[in-house]
Amino acid sequence: MTIQIDNPEIKDFTLSQNTKIMDALIASTVIMYNMDLYTFNKKNFKYLKQVRLVG
């Protein structure tokens, strides 16, 4: 199974931050639906400008 990542910010994030695929999927979903992300795991998402972190 191949997952294509078209968002360059997510692509750079996954490559530079050694992110797990689930974090990348969560981040892309939050960006796509313009949602806030409620998490205690802010360190994995703080590099993404488009993700609004809450928690």
C-alpha positions, 0 to 999 in steps of 0.5 A: 500500500502506498500513501501519497503525500501531496502537501509539501509541508507534511512531506518535509515534516515527515522527513525532517522530524522522523515522524511516524505515519500515524502522526502524519495522517493525523496532521494531514487530516487536521489541516485538510478539515481546518480543525484544532488538534487536541493532544498532549504530544505537542512536540511531534506537531509543533513544526507545522504552522497550519496545525493549531495545537490545543491541550 
